[in-house]
Amino acid sequence: MDVAAELVSGRLPSSRQAALKTIRTRSNEVIDHGLVLTFPSPASFTGEDSVEFQLHGGRAVVTRLLAELSSFDDVRHAEAGEFSRRAFENGKADLVEMEGLADLISAETEMQRRLAMEQSFGGLSELYEAWAKRLTHARAMIEAELDFADEEDVPGSVSDSIWSDMEELAREMQDHLHLAGQGEIIRNGLKVVIAGPPNAGKSSLMNALAGSDLAIVTELAGTTRDILHADIDIDGFLVRLYDTAGLRETDERVEQEGIRRAQQAIRTADIVLRLRSIDDGTPDDTTIETGSARVIEVGTKADLGTGSVNSANYDIEISTLTGTGLSALRGLLVRDLQDLTARSLSMPVRDRQVLHLRQAHERISDAVSARSSGLELRSEYLRQASHSLGRITGRVDVENLLDVIFSEFCVGK
């Protein structure tokens, strides 16, 4: 690669120094004027020798240089994710950090950026590495008792001292796993479904929250037949907003299908905004199946209210015409996430991470509860837990337990 870089830009600059160069083809055609930098191994992103071109950002310029470089022998385009994979294989970052980098590149909101930063800069990996060290220490104590019980400096039942820490580690993992749902919501978006009877103001609320006329608003019941979707940013959180068909009994087949889809969206929602018009004295007795969603009762058309309706029926009253209550409603939507992220963003966000965390937690719990079993079985449970934890970061090498043993005892003098 260095040879190809020199042929298109001339003599390469010293390590980590930028030089303004004229970038040319081998036929001396000027491609661009740009900066060239070199990053010798191992102090580069991938851990390998690297040359970086900083060009003007036009697509034609970049395409022309890539085509020229690809014309050299042994030079090709990188495969998707290849630079990140090489960085991982060369020990520059672990899998959690690489996943965080991918999320950082695709982040659209402030909280997605912060969550990705926590992973890509090693914050989450540090937590898992600390847990792995505690597991290694516990296994070392067990091995010491099993293999060196006759040594004077290895007291009997030395492994008993580690079980209280393993119980605490299991609790910490369980608390950490409880955050998985919130981490997924921050990364993928909070699913909010607007539901209620026809003419309750669902489409008007959709338009007000999205800041554009996405949904048709009329006085005719049943205007919305399909589900409308918009992604919005509320206080740095991605909120996926869904407007649904009005819930009512009907013989009209197209509207029935819209209602079926609405009920399906409600069952998979994180939050359901159940709307009822304050100026309508008819109670809404429509049954909705919300799954595990939090339901916010919203009284709409507050500007038309007569004051005779009991406000206790609603969590919040709004008017899309005057804007009353809309700011408070936005705060309600992300309230739980705001409280959560005020403390920490060290949380699992991918199914792969959650799967291995659950496996590790189960094996540690098995080891702690198997008091009547032999140390060999309990040690095996901890070995499996270590393996599962290592698969999260991609570091699944067998630990040298003897190193830990010899560092804590005088065995082998």
N, C-alpha and C positions, 0 to 999 in steps of 0.2 A: 504493500500500500504506500509506503514511503516513496518508492520509486515513481509510482504513478502520480503522487502528489507533487513531487519535484518537477516532473515533466509538464504539468499543467500550470505550476505557479513559480517555478524557479527554486532557488536554494531555500530550504525550510529554515524558519527562525529558530532561535534557541528555545529550550524547553520553557513553556508557560509564558512566552513573550509573543505578543501580537505584532504582526508585520503586515503593512498594506502591500498587496501584491496585485499584479495584473494577471488574471486567470485566462489562460489561452488553451486552444486546442493544439494538437501536435502539428497541425498545418498552419499554426501561428494566427489563427482567427481569435480575436479578443471576445471572451465570453462575458467578463465583468471585471470590475475592480473591487476587491474585498479583502477582509482580514483573514490571515492564516495563522493558526496556533497549533502547537504540538504538545502532546501529553504522553511522555514515556511511561511504560509500565514500571511499577504496579500502581502508580498514582494517577489513575484515570478512572472513568466511570466503569469500564469493563474490566479494569486490571491489566489491559493489554496496551501496546503502543497505539496511539490514536492521533489522527490529524483532523483538525476542525476547520471548515471553511465558513466564514460569515459573509454571506452575499446579500445583495439587494433581494427583497422577498418576492419578486415577480416569479410566477410559475414557469415562464419560459426560460428564465435564467437558470433556475434550479434544474429543470428538466434537461437543459443543454449540458450542464456540467455533469449530471449523473450519466447521461448518455456517453459523454467523453470518457469518464472514468470506467464505465462498464466495457469499453472497447479494449481495455488492457487485459492481458492474460492474467488469470488468477484473481481478477477483481469482479465482484458481482454485487447486486443489490442485497441488502440484509433481509432475511426473512422476518415476518411479523414477530415482534417481541424478541428478536435475536440478541440485540444489545443488552436487554435486561436479563435474558437467560445467561449470557456470557458473564455478566456481572455477578449473578448468583453462583454460577459454577466456579468462578474465581474467588469466591468468598468476600465479595465487596458488599453484599447485602443478602438478607435471608428472604424467604418467600413472603412473609408478612410485609416486609419493607417494599418488595417488588409489587405486591398487590396494592399497597398504599400509593405507590408511584402511579400505577395505572388509574387509580381513583382520583388522584390529584390532577392528572392530565384531563380527565373528563368531568371534573367538578364544575357545577353550575351555580352553586350557592355558597355563601360564606361558611355555613356549618358543614357542608360537604368538604370544603377545602380544609377546614380545621380538623375534621375527622381523618381525612387522608393524610394530613401532615403528622398526626399522632402516630400513624402507622409507618409512613415512608421515612420518618426520621428516627425510627427505632424505639419510640415510647412503649408501644405494645410488646415489641420483642423483648425489651428489658424485663417486663413483668414475667413473660413466659420463661426467659432464661433464669430468672431468680427462682421460679418454681422448680425448674429442672435441676438446679443446684441443690435445692432442699431434698428432692427425690434422690439424687445421687448420694447425698450425705446419709440419708436414711438407709439406703441399700448398703452403703459401705459399713454402717454400724452392724447391720445384720450379718454381712459377710465376715466381719471381724469376729463376731461371736461364734459363727459356724466354723470358721477355718482356723482361728487362732485362740480358741478357748483355753488352751493349756498354757499360753504365755502369761507371765506374771503381770505384765502391764496392760492386759486386756481383762478387766473385771467381768465377772459373770453377769448375765442379763443386761449387758450394756445397751442392747437394742431397745430395751424398754423405754429409754429416754426419748426415743424418736416418735413414739406413737401419739403423744399429745400434739406434736407439731404436725403430724399427718392429719389428725382430726381438724386442726385449724386450717391446714391447706385445703382440705375437702370443703370446708365452709367458705373459704375465699373463692374457690372455683365455682361453687354454687351461686354465690352472689354475683360473680362475674358473668356467669351464664344467664342470669336474670336480665342482664343488660343487652343481650343479643337482639331481642326484638326491637328495642329502641335504636340500636346501631344500624339495623337493617332499614328502619324507617328513615333515619337521617340520610343514609346512602341512597336509597331507592325512592324516597318520597313518602309523605304521609297521605294515605288514601282517604279522602273526605268525600262522602256521598251525600248529596242534597236530596232529601226525600220528603214526601208529603202528598196531600190530595191535590187535584187540579186547582189551578188559580190560587195557590198558596203563596206565590211569589218566588218559586224555585229558579226560574230562568232569569228573573230580575236580579236575584242574589248572585247567581252565576256571573252575570255580566258585571255586576258591581265589584265583586271580588277579583275578577279577571281584568277589569279595567277596559273592556271592549265589548262590543255587541256580538257575542258569540251565539247566543240563543235568541230565537224569535220570541218576542213578548207580545201577546194579545190577550183580549178578554175571553177568548174562546177556550173552553176546557179541552184538554187533550192535545194541545199544540205540539208538545214534545212527545215524539214517538220512540226515538232512539236515545242512546246515551251520548251526551256531549262531554268532552274532556278538555281540560286546560291545565297546564302546569304553571303554578305561580310561586313567587318567592315571598314568604312572610317572615320577617325578622331573620333572614338568613337561612330559613328552612325551606326545602322543596315541598310544596303541597300539591298533590295531584287531585284536582277538583273534578267531580262528576255530577252533571245535571241529569236527572232521570225523569221518566214519564210519571204523570200523576197517578197515585194509587187510588183506584176505585173499581167498583163492579161495572163491567161493560161487556157487550156482545160483539163489539167491533173487533175483528180478528187482528188487524194491524196494531191497534192499541193494546190488545191483550198480550201480544208479543213484546211490546215495549214495556208493559208492566212486569212481565216475566223477567226481562233483562234487568229491570230496576231492582227487583227482589234479589236477583243473583248478585248484583253489585253491592247491595246492602249487606248481604251475608259475608262478603269478603272485605268490608271496609274496616279501617282503623277508627274512624269517627263518622257517625251519621248525624247530619243536621236535619232534625225532624221539624219541618215547617208547618205552622198553622196560622191562618190569617186572624188577627185580633178582631177585625171588624165583622167576622163571620161568627154568628152565635151558634152555629151547628158544630157540635163536638166531633172531633176526628177519632173514630173508633177503629180505624184501619189497623190490622195486625201486621207488624213487620218482624221478620226474623233477622236479628242483628249479629248473630254469632258472638264474638268477643268484643265487638265495637263499643266504644263509649258513645252514648247518645246525648246530644245537646238539644234540648227543647227550645225552639226558636219561634217567638211570636212575631209575625211579619205585619207590614202595613200599619206600623205604630202611629203614623201620622193621621190615620183614619179612625183610630180607636176612640170609643165613646167614654172610656174610663170605667165602664161597668164590668169589664172582664177582670177576673182575678189574676193579677200578675204572678201569683204563686204557681200558676200553671206552666210558666216558662222559666227557663234558665236565663234568657235574655230576650229583649224586645228590640226590633230593628225596623228601620224604614229605608228602603233603597232610594226613595224619592228625596228625602232630606239628608240621608247619610247617618241618621241616628243609630247608634249601637254597632255600626260596622267595624269601627276600630276596636271596640271591646270584643266583638266576635272573633276578629283576627287573633287577638291575644288568647282567647279561650282555646282556639284550635291548637296552638303550639305551646300551651301552658306547661304540660307535662314534660315536653322536650326541653323547654327553657330551664325548668327546675333540674332536670337530669344533667344537662351539659354545663350548668353552672358549677358542677362539682368536678367532673372528669369526662374525658372523651376516650379513655382507655377501655374500649369495649370491642367484642368480636362483631364483625360486620358481614362475614361471608359464611355460607353454609358449610364449606370445608373446614373452617376454623371451629365452628360450633360442634360439628360432628366429632372431631378429634378431642376437643375439650370435654365433651360428654363422656367419651370413652375413657379418658384419663381420670375424670372424676369418679366414674363407676368403679374403676380398678382400685383407686385409692380407698374408696369406701369399702370395697370388698376386703382389702388388706386390713383396714382398721377393725372391721367387724368380725374377722376370722380369728378371734382370740384363742379359740380352742384348737386351731390348726397349727401345724408346725411352722417354724420360721421359713422353711424352704418354700412353702406355698405362699406365704405372705410376701416373701421377697419376690416371687414370680409375679404376683399382682402388681407390685411396685415397678418391676421391670417393664411390664406391659403399659403401665401408666406413663413411664418415661418415654417409651417408644411412641405412644400416641401424642404426647406433648411435643416430642421432637419433630413429628411429622407436620406440625403447624408451621414451624419455621424452616423445615427442610433439613434440620440437623439431627439426623437419626443415627449418627455413629455410636458405636458401643463405647460407653464411658470406661475409663480405666479406673475401676473402683479401688485397686490397690494403691494408686496415687493418693487417694483420699485417706485410705486407712493408714498408710505410712506417714502422712502428714499430721495425723492426730494421735498416733501411738508410737511407741519405740520399737515396734515389732521389726525383727530382722537385724538388730544391732550386732 
